[in-house]
Amino acid sequence: MKLNHVSFIMDGNRRWERASISEKKASGHEMGLLNMMEIIKYCSGKIDEISFFTFSSDNWNRSIKEIYKIMKLASKYSSLLIEECASMNIRCKFIGDLKNLPDFVYEEVIDIERKTKNNTGMKLYIAINYSGRKAILEACKSSFYKHIKSGKSSIDMTESCFSSEVSPFSNDPDICIRTGGGKRISDFLLWNFSYTEFFFEEKLWPDFGIKDFEKIISKCSSIRKNLGS
């Protein structure tokens, strides 16, 4: 199976932080973000598209302190992400309910998209304030509105037409890797995971390295993607 699109559910940052025995307690979310950057570098030039689930719409239920820390980290590393994307010709796109992000994060997100939009290499998708259910619901509303406005019936709506509303990807994920021991998709890319192969890793995300990723890639060489045939 050729890998065109690899998706990551990065679970385990908080547990990694609680288990850290360093004298100066490391931030699990920061280590997770830095690990994400390493995976991006590795994938550049090898894979067409990669996507990361960084912050779910349900994550607003966490403590204000933790949410603020995550948002500040997103802002702190925005310049580094722009630099890395420029050096590797990566185009970065954010998916999710972006307008309901804190203003300082929203501005950074728009700036990253603007400064990388003309890059022609790997496509990087970062899901922030994302819900798979909401993405499908919003796509339904948008598709229905466009059909009514153009004088067409909802009966005329095709799967490809709807898919263009709900999904920004050229390819649905071939594989999805979830770290942290959980075996669920947590409301991520519900429309796109129809034929995705899942790999559930016990390692916490900050500990999931390139060698772990390469082992999964090696396993994929023996998988035949038959799409139900």
Solvent accessible surface area in square Angstrom, and as a share of the most:
residue,aa,sasa,rsa
1,M,47,0.21
2,K,145,0.61
3,L,20,0.10
4,N,39,0.20
5,H,0,0.00
6,V,0,0.00
7,S,0,0.00
8,F,0,0.00
9,I,9,0.05
10,M,27,0.12
11,D,33,0.17
12,G,5,0.05
13,N,23,0.12
14,R,99,0.36
15,R,94,0.34
16,W,46,0.16
17,E,29,0.13
18,R,162,0.59
19,A,71,0.55
20,S,30,0.19
21,I,171,0.87
22,S,60,0.39
23,E,187,0.84
24,K,180,0.76
25,K,126,0.53
26,A,29,0.22
27,S,27,0.17
28,G,0,0.00
29,H,22,0.10
30,E,39,0.17
31,M,75,0.34
32,G,2,0.02
33,L,33,0.16
34,L,65,0.32
35,N,19,0.10
36,M,11,0.05
37,M,8,0.04
38,E,86,0.39
39,I,0,0.00
40,I,1,0.00
41,K,82,0.35
42,Y,43,0.16
43,C,0,0.00
44,S,25,0.16
45,G,81,0.78
46,K,125,0.53
47,I,13,0.07
48,D,73,0.38
49,E,1,0.01
50,I,0,0.00
51,S,1,0.00
52,F,0,0.00
53,F,16,0.07
54,T,50,0.29
55,F,2,0.01
56,S,14,0.09
57,S,33,0.21
58,D,90,0.47
59,N,28,0.14
60,W,87,0.30
61,N,133,0.68
62,R,69,0.25
63,S,66,0.42
64,I,143,0.73
65,K,170,0.72
66,E,22,0.10
67,I,13,0.07
68,Y,127,0.48
69,K,73,0.31
70,I,26,0.13
71,M,2,0.01
72,K,93,0.39
73,L,16,0.08
74,A,33,0.25
75,S,25,0.16
76,K,130,0.55
77,Y,31,0.12
78,S,4,0.03
79,S,70,0.45
80,L,61,0.30
81,L,12,0.06
82,I,31,0.16
83,E,111,0.50
84,E,29,0.13
85,C,1,0.00
86,A,70,0.55
87,S,88,0.57
88,M,46,0.20
89,N,63,0.32
90,I,0,0.00
91,R,105,0.38
92,C,2,0.01
93,K,82,0.35
94,F,15,0.06
95,I,17,0.09
96,G,33,0.32
97,D,34,0.18
98,L,28,0.14
99,K,168,0.71
100,N,103,0.53
101,L,8,0.04
102,P,42,0.27
103,D,111,0.58
104,F,72,0.30
105,V,1,0.01
106,Y,64,0.24
107,E,114,0.51
108,E,50,0.23
109,V,5,0.03
110,I,69,0.35
111,D,33,0.17
112,I,6,0.03
113,E,32,0.14
114,R,136,0.50
115,K,106,0.45
116,T,1,0.01
117,K,109,0.46
118,N,124,0.64
119,N,32,0.16
120,T,118,0.69
121,G,32,0.31
122,M,10,0.05
123,K,72,0.31
124,L,0,0.00
125,Y,10,0.04
126,I,9,0.05
127,A,1,0.01
128,I,10,0.05
129,N,7,0.04
130,Y,15,0.06
131,S,18,0.12
132,G,1,0.01
133,R,184,0.67
134,K,83,0.35
135,A,25,0.19
136,I,49,0.25
137,L,95,0.47
138,E,78,0.35
139,A,3,0.02
140,C,58,0.35
141,K,112,0.48
142,S,37,0.24
143,S,1,0.01
144,F,107,0.45
145,Y,135,0.51
146,K,111,0.47
147,H,14,0.06
148,I,95,0.48
149,K,153,0.65
150,S,73,0.47
151,G,69,0.66
152,K,111,0.47
153,S,51,0.33
154,S,54,0.35
155,I,157,0.79
156,D,78,0.41
157,M,55,0.25
158,T,76,0.44
159,E,129,0.58
160,S,85,0.55
161,C,48,0.28
162,F,20,0.08
163,S,31,0.20
164,S,81,0.52
165,E,53,0.24
166,V,19,0.11
167,S,14,0.09
168,P,57,0.36
169,F,23,0.09
170,S,77,0.50
171,N,50,0.26
172,D,71,0.37
173,P,1,0.01
174,D,8,0.04
175,I,0,0.00
176,C,0,0.00
177,I,0,0.00
178,R,9,0.03
179,T,0,0.00
180,G,5,0.05
181,G,24,0.23
182,G,10,0.10
183,K,139,0.59
184,R,139,0.51
185,I,54,0.27
186,S,46,0.29
187,D,32,0.16
188,F,0,0.00
189,L,4,0.02
190,L,60,0.30
191,W,78,0.27
192,N,5,0.03
193,F,18,0.07
194,S,87,0.56
195,Y,119,0.45
196,T,15,0.09
197,E,65,0.29
198,F,64,0.27
199,F,27,0.11
200,F,71,0.29
201,E,39,0.17
202,E,127,0.57
203,K,96,0.40
204,L,34,0.17
205,W,1,0.00
206,P,20,0.12
207,D,75,0.39
208,F,0,0.00
209,G,25,0.24
210,I,53,0.27
211,K,160,0.68
212,D,20,0.10
213,F,0,0.00
214,E,75,0.34
215,K,132,0.56
216,I,2,0.01
217,I,53,0.27
218,S,72,0.47
219,K,118,0.50
220,C,2,0.01
221,S,90,0.58
222,S,100,0.64
223,I,40,0.20
224,R,185,0.68
225,K,73,0.31
226,N,67,0.34
227,L,108,0.54
228,G,65,0.63
229,S,114,0.74
